Amino acid sequence: MSISQYPPGITVFTVHWSKDGGSYETRRINSVVAVAKARQLEASGYRVRITDRRGRQFAPYEFGELLH
C-alpha cells in the first residue's frame, strides 16, 4: 500500500535502513512500532532513518520526538 492510499489523518512512518550496499524500507502507522523497529535495526549495525508522511526525516538521535 502506498502512502497516498492511507486515509487522510493517519500518520504513516517509513523506516529506511541500509547496510553493505543494500537498502530497504517498511511502513508503519504506529510511531512506537516504527521506533522499535528502527532501534532494533540500528543495534544490528544498519544505518537507519524514519520519515513521516510529510517527508520529514528523523535520525536515530531524534527518534524520541516521535514518541511524544
Secondary structure, DSSP 8 states (H G I E B T S, - for coil): --GGGS-TT---EEEEEEETTEEEEEEES-HHHHHHHHHHHHHTT-EEEEE-TT--EE-GGGGGGGG-
